[in-house]
Amino acid sequence: MNMIQNLRNDDIDRDFKEIEHKISKQQIYGECSALGRKLAALASELNLTHIAATLRGLIQQVELSNSISSNNENSNLVQNPFQANARGRRAKRLKSFVETSTVKNKVENTKSRSRDTYTCGNCSNNRHNARSCVEPCRICNKSGHTYLNCSNKENV
């Protein structure tokens, strides 16, 4: 029982430390943003152009010192190796979901095409095409063939 209470107290202490850390980060952020707004207002009001260059230099110094300290900490960590480019022909491009779904829809639409969408080129009626048309030829008006097989087609 005593061990469970110790574990709970350790968890509470860890959670409390995390909460304190988050609060301090927010306080620092709020204070810096307020100072930044005030500095920006003064610089624009008094036309102080050198302020921007000074701030850029300060930011670079902070980033550089941060990267040096993080490099020292991470020097003992094992990192992923560099990836070499593969030789030969590149793999085929993978299509996105949108591309594959539109291709599938197009294939499905062509398979399930209804006869209502057919329009005859011989008589201009719906529900059949010129090859199955029973009307006389539109070129010579003779029955037994359509304009597709008409011998007078070249004369028109």
BAPAKE-80468 format. One record per atom (N, C-alpha, C): x, y, z; residue number from 1. Coordinates in nm, 3 decimals. Atoms other than C-alpha are relative to their C-alpha. Layout:
BEGIN
+---------+---------+---------+-----+
!      px !      py !      pz ! num !
+---------+---------+---------+-----+
!       X !       Y !       Z ! NUM !
...
+---------+---------+---------+-----+
END
This chain:
BEGIN
+---------+---------+---------+-----+
!      px !      py !      pz ! num !
+---------+---------+---------+-----+
!   0.082 !  -0.119 !   0.000 !   1 !
!   0.000 !   0.000 !   0.000 !   1 !
!   0.086 !   0.126 !   0.000 !   1 !
!  -0.092 !  -0.112 !  -0.010 !   2 !
!   0.281 !   0.233 !   0.089 !   2 !
!   0.072 !   0.022 !  -0.133 !   2 !
!  -0.068 !  -0.008 !   0.129 !   3 !
!   0.448 !   0.154 !  -0.244 !   3 !
!  -0.089 !   0.068 !  -0.104 !   3 !
!   0.095 !  -0.061 !   0.094 !   4 !
!   0.135 !   0.254 !  -0.439 !   4 !
!  -0.008 !   0.150 !   0.024 !   4 !
!   0.004 !  -0.144 !  -0.031 !   5 !
!   0.122 !   0.588 !  -0.258 !   5 !
!   0.127 !   0.069 !  -0.047 !   5 !
!  -0.126 !  -0.058 !   0.049 !   6 !
!   0.489 !   0.648 !  -0.342 !   6 !
!  -0.004 !   0.018 !  -0.152 !   6 !
!   0.012 !  -0.010 !   0.146 !   7 !
!   0.418 !   0.576 !  -0.710 !   7 !
!  -0.092 !   0.115 !  -0.039 !   7 !
!   0.094 !  -0.109 !   0.028 !   8 !
!   0.120 !   0.810 !  -0.708 !   8 !
!   0.066 !   0.136 !   0.026 !   8 !
!  -0.069 !  -0.126 !  -0.030 !   9 !
!   0.329 !   1.083 !  -0.542 !   9 !
!   0.104 !   0.034 !  -0.105 !   9 !
!  -0.098 !  -0.024 !   0.107 !  10 !
!   0.602 !   1.037 !  -0.804 !  10 !
!  -0.068 !   0.050 !  -0.127 !  10 !
!   0.075 !  -0.044 !   0.118 !  11 !
!   0.344 !   1.069 !  -1.084 !  11 !
!  -0.049 !   0.143 !   0.017 !  11 !
!   0.050 !  -0.136 !  -0.026 !  12 !
!   0.197 !   1.380 !  -0.922 !  12 !
!   0.114 !   0.100 !  -0.009 !  12 !
!  -0.115 !  -0.089 !   0.007 !  13 !
!   0.544 !   1.532 !  -0.884 !  13 !
!   0.043 !   0.023 !  -0.145 !  13 !
!  -0.036 !  -0.013 !   0.142 !  14 !
!   0.625 !   1.460 !  -1.252 !  14 !
!  -0.100 !   0.088 !  -0.074 !  14 !
!   0.104 !  -0.080 !   0.065 !  15 !
!   0.292 !   1.602 !  -1.368 !  15 !
!   0.009 !   0.146 !   0.042 !  15 !
!  -0.012 !  -0.137 !  -0.051 !  16 !
!   0.339 !   1.908 !  -1.148 !  16 !
!   0.118 !   0.071 !  -0.065 !  16 !
!  -0.118 !  -0.061 !   0.064 !  17 !
!   0.687 !   1.969 !  -1.293 !  17 !
!  -0.028 !   0.032 !  -0.146 !  17 !
!   0.036 !  -0.025 !   0.140 !  18 !
!   0.552 !   1.937 !  -1.650 !  18 !
!  -0.091 !   0.122 !  -0.010 !  18 !
!   0.092 !  -0.115 !   0.002 !  19 !
!   0.273 !   2.184 !  -1.572 !  19 !
!   0.075 !   0.129 !   0.028 !  19 !
!  -0.080 !  -0.119 !  -0.029 !  20 !
!   0.519 !   2.430 !  -1.416 !  20 !
!   0.084 !   0.040 !  -0.120 !  20 !
!  -0.082 !  -0.028 !   0.118 !  21 !
!   0.742 !   2.400 !  -1.724 !  21 !
!  -0.083 !   0.063 !  -0.111 !  21 !
!   0.088 !  -0.056 !   0.103 !  22 !
!   0.452 !   2.467 !  -1.962 !  22 !
!  -0.042 !   0.142 !   0.035 !  22 !
!   0.040 !  -0.135 !  -0.043 !  23 !
!   0.340 !   2.768 !  -1.757 !  23 !
!   0.114 !   0.098 !  -0.019 !  23 !
!  -0.114 !  -0.092 !   0.015 !  24 !
!   0.690 !   2.916 !  -1.755 !  24 !
!   0.027 !   0.029 !  -0.147 !  24 !
!  -0.018 !  -0.023 !   0.144 !  25 !
!   0.716 !   2.866 !  -2.134 !  25 !
!  -0.101 !   0.102 !  -0.051 !  25 !
!   0.104 !  -0.094 !   0.043 !  26 !
!   0.386 !   3.051 !  -2.184 !  26 !
!   0.029 !   0.140 !   0.052 !  26 !
!  -0.033 !  -0.132 !  -0.055 !  27 !
!   0.497 !   3.334 !  -1.955 !  27 !
!   0.113 !   0.065 !  -0.079 !  27 !
!  -0.111 !  -0.054 !   0.079 !  28 !
!   0.825 !   3.375 !  -2.145 !  28 !
!  -0.048 !   0.043 !  -0.137 !  28 !
!   0.052 !  -0.034 !   0.133 !  29 !
!   0.642 !   3.369 !  -2.478 !  29 !
!  -0.083 !   0.128 !   0.005 !  29 !
!   0.084 !  -0.119 !  -0.012 !  30 !
!   0.389 !   3.627 !  -2.363 !  30 !
!   0.081 !   0.126 !   0.022 !  30 !
!  -0.084 !  -0.116 !  -0.028 !  31 !
!   0.654 !   3.860 !  -2.226 !  31 !
!   0.081 !   0.041 !  -0.123 !  31 !
!  -0.079 !  -0.032 !   0.120 !  32 !
!   0.870 !   3.834 !  -2.539 !  32 !
!  -0.088 !   0.058 !  -0.111 !  32 !
!   0.087 !  -0.054 !   0.105 !  33 !
!   0.574 !   3.893 !  -2.771 !  33 !
!  -0.042 !   0.143 !   0.033 !  33 !
!   0.035 !  -0.137 !  -0.039 !  34 !
!   0.472 !   4.203 !  -2.572 !  34 !
!   0.117 !   0.094 !  -0.025 !  34 !
!  -0.117 !  -0.083 !   0.025 !  35 !
!   0.828 !   4.335 !  -2.585 !  35 !
!   0.023 !   0.019 !  -0.150 !  35 !
!  -0.017 !  -0.010 !   0.145 !  36 !
!   0.845 !   4.261 !  -2.957 !  36 !
!  -0.097 !   0.099 !  -0.062 !  36 !
!   0.099 !  -0.095 !   0.053 !  37 !
!   0.523 !   4.450 !  -3.028 !  37 !
!   0.038 !   0.143 !   0.036 !  37 !
!  -0.038 !  -0.134 !  -0.043 !  38 !
!   0.644 !   4.747 !  -2.826 !  38 !
!   0.121 !   0.049 !  -0.079 !  38 !
!  -0.118 !  -0.038 !   0.076 !  39 !
!   0.982 !   4.746 !  -3.002 !  39 !
!  -0.036 !   0.029 !  -0.145 !  39 !
!   0.041 !  -0.023 !   0.138 !  40 !
!   0.816 !   4.721 !  -3.344 !  40 !
!  -0.073 !   0.133 !  -0.013 !  40 !
!   0.072 !  -0.128 !   0.003 !  41 !
!   0.586 !   5.014 !  -3.264 !  41 !
!   0.097 !   0.117 !   0.011 !  41 !
!  -0.099 !  -0.108 !  -0.014 !  42 !
!   0.878 !   5.229 !  -3.147 !  42 !
!   0.088 !   0.013 !  -0.123 !  42 !
!  -0.087 !  -0.003 !   0.118 !  43 !
!   1.095 !   5.134 !  -3.446 !  43 !
!  -0.073 !   0.062 !  -0.118 !  43 !
!   0.074 !  -0.058 !   0.113 !  44 !
!   0.822 !   5.221 !  -3.696 !  44 !
!  -0.034 !   0.146 !   0.025 !  44 !
!   0.035 !  -0.139 !  -0.034 !  45 !
!   0.726 !   5.540 !  -3.513 !  45 !
!   0.121 !   0.092 !  -0.014 !  45 !
!  -0.120 !  -0.084 !   0.004 !  46 !
!   1.084 !   5.668 !  -3.486 !  46 !
!   0.088 !  -0.028 !  -0.122 !  46 !
!  -0.070 !   0.033 !   0.124 !  47 !
!   1.194 !   5.519 !  -3.822 !  47 !
!   0.142 !  -0.053 !   0.029 !  47 !
!  -0.128 !   0.061 !  -0.037 !  48 !
!   1.472 !   5.308 !  -3.667 !  48 !
!   0.019 !  -0.127 !  -0.082 !  48 !
!  -0.016 !   0.114 !   0.090 !  49 !
!   1.575 !   5.078 !  -3.951 !  49 !
!   0.104 !  -0.100 !   0.050 !  49 !
!  -0.104 !   0.090 !  -0.048 !  50 !
!   1.874 !   4.930 !  -3.770 !  50 !
!  -0.051 !  -0.102 !   0.101 !  50 !
!   0.057 !   0.092 !  -0.099 !  51 !
!   1.646 !   4.756 !  -3.517 !  51 !
!  -0.022 !  -0.138 !  -0.061 !  51 !
!   0.027 !   0.129 !   0.065 !  52 !
!   1.547 !   4.484 !  -3.767 !  52 !
!   0.130 !  -0.078 !  -0.018 !  52 !
!  -0.128 !   0.069 !   0.019 !  53 !
!   1.911 !   4.404 !  -3.846 !  53 !
!   0.053 !  -0.050 !   0.134 !  53 !
!  -0.046 !   0.041 !  -0.132 !  54 !
!   1.994 !   4.392 !  -3.475 !  54 !
!  -0.076 !  -0.123 !   0.048 !  54 !
!   0.081 !   0.116 !  -0.041 !  55 !
!   1.707 !   4.152 !  -3.407 !  55 !
!   0.037 !  -0.124 !  -0.080 !  55 !
!  -0.041 !   0.115 !   0.080 !  56 !
!   1.809 !   3.928 !  -3.699 !  56 !
!   0.131 !  -0.059 !   0.054 !  56 !
!  -0.127 !   0.048 !  -0.056 !  57 !
!   2.163 !   3.909 !  -3.556 !  57 !
!  -0.019 !  -0.072 !   0.132 !  57 !
!   0.027 !   0.063 !  -0.129 !  58 !
!   2.030 !   3.828 !  -3.210 !  58 !
!  -0.063 !  -0.138 !  -0.019 !  58 !
!   0.067 !   0.129 !   0.026 !  59 !
!   1.805 !   3.551 !  -3.347 !  59 !
!   0.101 !  -0.102 !  -0.052 !  59 !
!  -0.102 !   0.092 !   0.051 !  60 !
!   2.097 !   3.401 !  -3.541 !  60 !
!   0.092 !  -0.048 !   0.110 !  60 !
!  -0.087 !   0.039 !  -0.111 !  61 !
!   2.314 !   3.402 !  -3.228 !  61 !
!  -0.069 !  -0.102 !   0.090 !  61 !
!   0.074 !   0.093 !  -0.086 !  62 !
!   2.043 !   3.228 !  -3.023 !  62 !
!  -0.014 !  -0.135 !  -0.069 !  62 !
!   0.015 !   0.126 !   0.072 !  63 !
!   1.980 !   2.967 !  -3.293 !  63 !
!   0.133 !  -0.074 !  -0.008 !  63 !
!  -0.131 !   0.062 !   0.008 !  64 !
!   2.353 !   2.903 !  -3.333 !  64 !
!   0.041 !  -0.062 !   0.134 !  64 !
!  -0.036 !   0.054 !  -0.131 !  65 !
!   2.411 !   2.859 !  -2.960 !  65 !
!  -0.090 !  -0.118 !   0.036 !  65 !
!   0.092 !   0.111 !  -0.026 !  66 !
!   2.103 !   2.634 !  -2.938 !  66 !
!   0.039 !  -0.123 !  -0.080 !  66 !
!  -0.037 !   0.114 !   0.083 !  67 !
!   2.220 !   2.415 !  -3.227 !  67 !
!   0.131 !  -0.062 !   0.050 !  67 !
!  -0.126 !   0.054 !  -0.053 !  68 !
!   2.570 !   2.381 !  -3.074 !  68 !
!  -0.027 !  -0.082 !   0.125 !  68 !
!   0.030 !   0.076 !  -0.122 !  69 !
!   2.427 !   2.273 !  -2.737 !  69 !
!  -0.078 !  -0.127 !  -0.031 !  69 !
!   0.075 !   0.121 !   0.034 !  70 !
!   2.185 !   2.030 !  -2.901 !  70 !
!   0.088 !  -0.101 !  -0.070 !  70 !
!  -0.093 !   0.092 !   0.065 !  71 !
!   2.468 !   1.883 !  -3.113 !  71 !
!   0.084 !  -0.073 !   0.104 !  71 !
!  -0.078 !   0.065 !  -0.106 !  72 !
!   2.669 !   1.814 !  -2.797 !  72 !
!  -0.083 !  -0.106 !   0.071 !  72 !
!   0.087 !   0.096 !  -0.067 !  73 !
!   2.371 !   1.639 !  -2.639 !  73 !
!  -0.029 !  -0.119 !  -0.090 !  73 !
!   0.039 !   0.106 !   0.093 !  74 !
!   2.287 !   1.438 !  -2.952 !  74 !
!   0.120 !  -0.075 !  -0.057 !  74 !
!  -0.116 !   0.067 !   0.058 !  75 !
!   2.645 !   1.332 !  -3.030 !  75 !
!   0.007 !  -0.146 !   0.042 !  75 !
!  -0.002 !   0.138 !  -0.046 !  76 !
!   2.598 !   1.013 !  -2.828 !  76 !
!  -0.114 !  -0.082 !  -0.056 !  76 !
!   0.114 !   0.072 !   0.054 !  77 !
!   2.271 !   0.922 !  -2.999 !  77 !
!   0.033 !  -0.062 !  -0.134 !  77 !
!  -0.017 !   0.065 !   0.129 !  78 !
!   2.267 !   0.678 !  -3.289 !  78 !
!  -0.107 !   0.054 !  -0.093 !  78 !
!   0.094 !  -0.058 !   0.095 !  79 !
!   2.108 !   0.838 !  -3.594 !  79 !
!  -0.012 !  -0.090 !  -0.122 !  79 !
!   0.021 !   0.078 !   0.121 !  80 !
!   1.971 !   0.692 !  -3.916 !  80 !
!   0.111 !   0.028 !  -0.101 !  80 !
!  -0.104 !  -0.023 !   0.101 !  81 !
!   2.227 !   0.641 !  -4.193 !  81 !
!  -0.054 !   0.080 !  -0.118 !  81 !
!   0.040 !  -0.073 !   0.119 !  82 !
!   2.224 !   0.853 !  -4.506 !  82 !
!  -0.047 !  -0.098 !  -0.106 !  82 !
!   0.054 !   0.087 !   0.103 !  83 !
!   2.021 !   0.706 !  -4.789 !  83 !
!   0.066 !   0.034 !  -0.133 !  83 !
!  -0.060 !  -0.020 !   0.132 !  84 !
!   2.199 !   0.658 !  -5.121 !  84 !
!  -0.109 !  -0.016 !  -0.105 !  84 !
!   0.097 !   0.013 !   0.108 !  85 !
!   2.005 !   0.704 !  -5.443 !  85 !
!   0.019 !  -0.134 !  -0.070 !  85 !
!  -0.005 !   0.130 !   0.065 !  86 !
!   1.920 !   0.374 !  -5.607 !  86 !
!   0.041 !   0.016 !  -0.146 !  86 !
!  -0.041 !  -0.003 !   0.140 !  87 !
!   2.072 !   0.293 !  -5.943 !  87 !
!  -0.110 !  -0.055 !  -0.087 !  87 !
!   0.094 !   0.057 !   0.096 !  88 !
!   1.875 !   0.215 !  -6.253 !  88 !
!  -0.125 !   0.085 !  -0.015 !  88 !
!   0.124 !  -0.068 !   0.029 !  89 !
!   1.530 !   0.308 !  -6.363 !  89 !
!  -0.082 !   0.020 !   0.126 !  89 !
!   0.082 !  -0.029 !  -0.117 !  90 !
!   1.303 !   0.474 !  -6.110 !  90 !
!  -0.127 !  -0.082 !   0.000 !  90 !
!   0.125 !   0.075 !  -0.012 !  91 !
!   0.998 !   0.296 !  -5.981 !  91 !
!  -0.114 !   0.082 !  -0.059 !  91 !
!   0.116 !  -0.066 !   0.057 !  92 !
!   0.664 !   0.375 !  -6.137 !  92 !
!  -0.066 !   0.089 !   0.104 !  92 !
!   0.063 !  -0.095 !  -0.091 !  93 !
!   0.481 !   0.672 !  -5.985 !  93 !
!  -0.127 !  -0.062 !   0.057 !  93 !
!   0.122 !   0.049 !  -0.064 !  94 !
!   0.215 !   0.573 !  -5.733 !  94 !
!  -0.111 !   0.103 !  -0.015 !  94 !
!   0.111 !  -0.092 !   0.019 !  95 !
!  -0.122 !   0.723 !  -5.813 !  95 !
!  -0.070 !   0.024 !   0.132 !  95 !
!   0.073 !  -0.033 !  -0.121 !  96 !
!  -0.318 !   0.901 !  -5.545 !  96 !
!  -0.137 !  -0.065 !  -0.004 !  96 !
!   0.132 !   0.059 !  -0.009 !  97 !
!  -0.656 !   0.778 !  -5.427 !  97 !
!  -0.097 !   0.065 !  -0.097 !  97 !
!   0.091 !  -0.072 !   0.089 !  98 !
!  -0.833 !   1.047 !  -5.628 !  98 !
!   0.018 !  -0.047 !  -0.143 !  98 !
!  -0.026 !   0.044 !   0.137 !  99 !
!  -0.663 !   0.939 !  -5.951 !  99 !
!  -0.051 !  -0.141 !  -0.023 !  99 !
!   0.044 !   0.138 !   0.018 ! 100 !
!  -0.734 !   0.570 !  -5.899 ! 100 !
!  -0.152 !  -0.010 !   0.002 ! 100 !
!   0.146 !   0.009 !  -0.007 ! 101 !
!  -1.098 !   0.629 !  -5.806 ! 101 !
!  -0.064 !   0.056 !  -0.127 ! 101 !
!   0.058 !  -0.054 !   0.123 ! 102 !
!  -1.163 !   0.844 !  -6.117 ! 102 !
!   0.019 !  -0.097 !  -0.114 ! 102 !
!  -0.022 !   0.099 !   0.106 ! 103 !
!  -1.009 !   0.577 !  -6.341 ! 103 !
!  -0.100 !  -0.114 !   0.015 ! 103 !
!   0.097 !   0.107 !  -0.023 ! 104 !
!  -1.230 !   0.310 !  -6.179 ! 104 !
!  -0.140 !   0.044 !  -0.040 ! 104 !
!   0.133 !  -0.049 !   0.036 ! 105 !
!  -1.540 !   0.529 !  -6.224 ! 105 !
!  -0.017 !   0.006 !  -0.151 ! 105 !
!   0.010 !  -0.006 !   0.146 ! 106 !
!  -1.461 !   0.581 !  -6.592 ! 106 !
!  -0.019 !  -0.139 !  -0.059 ! 106 !
!   0.014 !   0.137 !   0.048 ! 107 !
!  -1.422 !   0.205 !  -6.647 ! 107 !
!  -0.139 !  -0.052 !   0.031 ! 107 !
!   0.134 !   0.045 !  -0.036 ! 108 !
!  -1.746 !   0.134 !  -6.461 ! 108 !
!  -0.106 !   0.066 !  -0.087 ! 108 !
!   0.098 !  -0.070 !   0.082 ! 109 !
!  -1.931 !   0.399 !  -6.661 ! 109 !
!  -0.003 !  -0.054 !  -0.141 ! 109 !
!   0.000 !   0.052 !   0.136 ! 110 !
!  -1.821 !   0.254 !  -6.995 ! 110 !
!  -0.061 !  -0.139 !  -0.004 ! 110 !
!   0.058 !   0.134 !  -0.002 ! 111 !
!  -1.924 !  -0.099 !  -6.892 ! 111 !
!  -0.151 !   0.007 !   0.017 ! 111 !
!   0.143 !  -0.005 !  -0.031 ! 112 !
!  -2.268 !   0.005 !  -6.768 ! 112 !
!  -0.073 !   0.104 !  -0.085 ! 112 !
!   0.064 !  -0.099 !   0.087 ! 113 !
!  -2.358 !   0.230 !  -7.060 ! 113 !
!  -0.135 !  -0.054 !  -0.046 ! 113 !
!   0.134 !   0.047 !   0.036 ! 114 !
!  -2.730 !   0.206 !  -7.123 ! 114 !
!  -0.029 !   0.030 !  -0.146 ! 114 !
!   0.036 !  -0.020 !   0.141 ! 115 !
!  -2.894 !   0.187 !  -7.464 ! 115 !
!  -0.069 !   0.135 !  -0.024 ! 115 !
!   0.064 !  -0.130 !   0.015 ! 116 !
!  -3.072 !   0.517 !  -7.394 ! 116 !
!   0.099 !   0.105 !  -0.050 ! 116 !
!  -0.098 !  -0.101 !   0.040 ! 117 !
!  -2.747 !   0.702 !  -7.461 ! 117 !
!   0.045 !  -0.016 !  -0.145 ! 117 !
!  -0.037 !   0.018 !   0.140 ! 118 !
!  -2.699 !   0.556 !  -7.812 ! 118 !
!  -0.083 !   0.093 !  -0.088 ! 118 !
!   0.072 !  -0.080 !   0.099 ! 119 !
!  -2.790 !   0.788 !  -8.099 ! 119 !
!   0.040 !  -0.051 !  -0.137 ! 119 !
!  -0.025 !   0.055 !   0.133 ! 120 !
!  -2.821 !   0.655 !  -8.451 ! 120 !
!   0.054 !   0.108 !  -0.091 ! 120 !
!  -0.055 !  -0.095 !   0.096 ! 121 !
!  -2.608 !   0.825 !  -8.711 ! 121 !
!  -0.076 !   0.001 !  -0.131 ! 121 !
!   0.076 !   0.010 !   0.125 ! 122 !
!  -2.845 !   0.715 !  -8.989 ! 122 !
!  -0.132 !   0.075 !   0.010 ! 122 !
!   0.132 !  -0.061 !  -0.013 ! 123 !
!  -3.187 !   0.828 !  -8.859 ! 123 !
!  -0.009 !   0.100 !   0.115 ! 123 !
!  -0.008 !  -0.092 !  -0.115 ! 124 !
!  -3.085 !   1.036 !  -8.550 ! 124 !
!  -0.096 !  -0.033 !   0.112 ! 124 !
!   0.085 !   0.043 !  -0.111 ! 125 !
!  -3.314 !   0.837 !  -8.321 ! 125 !
!   0.087 !  -0.058 !   0.112 ! 125 !
!  -0.071 !   0.056 !  -0.115 ! 126 !
!  -3.213 !   0.717 !  -7.974 ! 126 !
!  -0.024 !  -0.149 !   0.010 ! 126 !
!   0.015 !   0.140 !  -0.037 ! 127 !
!  -3.182 !   0.362 !  -7.837 ! 127 !
!   0.058 !  -0.099 !  -0.100 ! 127 !
!  -0.073 !   0.092 !   0.087 ! 128 !
!  -2.990 !   0.213 !  -8.131 ! 128 !
!   0.109 !   0.078 !  -0.074 ! 128 !
!  -0.104 !  -0.066 !   0.077 ! 129 !
!  -2.684 !   0.283 !  -8.344 ! 129 !
!  -0.023 !  -0.026 !  -0.149 ! 129 !
!   0.020 !   0.008 !   0.145 ! 130 !
!  -2.640 !   0.307 !  -8.723 ! 130 !
!   0.013 !  -0.142 !  -0.051 ! 130 !
!  -0.021 !   0.136 !   0.049 ! 131 !
!  -2.524 !  -0.053 !  -8.760 ! 131 !
!  -0.125 !  -0.086 !   0.017 ! 131 !
!   0.122 !   0.078 !  -0.022 ! 132 !
!  -2.851 !  -0.191 !  -8.620 ! 132 !
!  -0.126 !   0.073 !  -0.044 ! 132 !
!   0.114 !  -0.081 !   0.043 ! 133 !
!  -3.078 !   0.070 !  -8.784 ! 133 !
!  -0.079 !  -0.072 !  -0.110 ! 133 !
!   0.086 !   0.063 !   0.101 ! 134 !
!  -3.378 !  -0.057 !  -8.992 ! 134 !
!  -0.058 !   0.102 !  -0.096 ! 134 !
!   0.048 !  -0.106 !   0.088 ! 135 !
!  -3.460 !   0.278 !  -9.154 ! 135 !
!   0.080 !  -0.001 !  -0.130 ! 135 !
!  -0.076 !  -0.006 !   0.126 ! 136 !
!  -3.359 !   0.342 !  -9.515 ! 136 !
!   0.122 !   0.090 !   0.012 ! 136 !
!  -0.126 !  -0.076 !   0.000 ! 137 !
!  -3.019 !   0.496 !  -9.595 ! 137 !
!  -0.030 !   0.150 !  -0.008 ! 137 !
!   0.024 !  -0.145 !  -0.001 ! 138 !
!  -3.000 !   0.870 !  -9.528 ! 138 !
!   0.060 !   0.068 !  -0.123 ! 138 !
!  -0.062 !  -0.061 !   0.118 ! 139 !
!  -2.792 !   0.930 !  -9.842 ! 139 !
!  -0.087 !  -0.025 !  -0.124 ! 139 !
!   0.074 !   0.032 !   0.122 ! 140 !
!  -2.989 !   0.745 ! -10.112 ! 140 !
!  -0.145 !  -0.037 !   0.024 ! 140 !
!   0.137 !   0.035 !  -0.039 ! 141 !
!  -3.315 !   0.668 !  -9.924 ! 141 !
!  -0.043 !  -0.138 !  -0.046 ! 141 !
!   0.033 !   0.138 !   0.035 ! 142 !
!  -3.300 !   0.299 ! -10.024 ! 142 !
!   0.014 !  -0.085 !   0.125 ! 142 !
!  -0.007 !   0.087 !  -0.116 ! 143 !
!  -3.368 !   0.027 !  -9.772 ! 143 !
!   0.094 !  -0.116 !  -0.030 ! 143 !
!  -0.089 !   0.114 !   0.016 ! 144 !
!  -3.144 !  -0.274 !  -9.712 ! 144 !
!   0.143 !   0.032 !   0.042 ! 144 !
!  -0.133 !  -0.038 !  -0.048 ! 145 !
!  -2.836 !  -0.077 !  -9.607 ! 145 !
!  -0.010 !   0.137 !   0.069 ! 145 !
!  -0.006 !  -0.130 !  -0.066 ! 146 !
!  -2.734 !   0.228 !  -9.402 ! 146 !
!   0.107 !   0.085 !  -0.067 ! 146 !
!  -0.098 !  -0.092 !   0.060 ! 147 !
!  -2.513 !   0.525 !  -9.483 ! 147 !
!   0.143 !  -0.053 !   0.015 ! 147 !
!  -0.132 !   0.053 !  -0.019 ! 148 !
!  -2.216 !   0.327 !  -9.357 ! 148 !
!   0.045 !  -0.085 !  -0.119 ! 148 !
!  -0.031 !   0.089 !   0.112 ! 149 !
!  -2.235 !   0.083 !  -9.651 ! 149 !
!  -0.054 !   0.051 !  -0.132 ! 149 !
!   0.063 !  -0.055 !   0.121 ! 150 !
!  -2.389 !   0.316 !  -9.911 ! 150 !
!   0.104 !   0.016 !  -0.110 ! 150 !
!  -0.092 !  -0.013 !   0.114 ! 151 !
!  -2.231 !   0.303 ! -10.258 ! 151 !
!   0.000 !   0.143 !  -0.053 ! 151 !
!   0.006 !  -0.139 !   0.045 ! 152 !
!  -2.340 !   0.665 ! -10.328 ! 152 !
!   0.069 !   0.097 !   0.097 ! 152 !
!  -0.062 !  -0.083 !  -0.103 ! 153 !
!  -2.145 !   0.792 ! -10.027 ! 153 !
!   0.107 !   0.089 !  -0.060 ! 153 !
!  -0.108 !  -0.078 !   0.059 ! 154 !
!  -1.854 !   0.910 ! -10.243 ! 154 !
!  -0.051 !   0.110 !  -0.090 ! 154 !
!   0.055 !  -0.099 !   0.093 ! 155 !
!  -2.082 !   1.109 ! -10.478 ! 155 !
!  -0.056 !   0.122 !   0.074 ! 155 !
!   0.062 !  -0.109 !  -0.075 ! 156 !
!  -2.225 !   1.328 ! -10.202 ! 156 !
!   0.101 !   0.097 !   0.052 ! 156 !
+---------+---------+---------+-----+
END
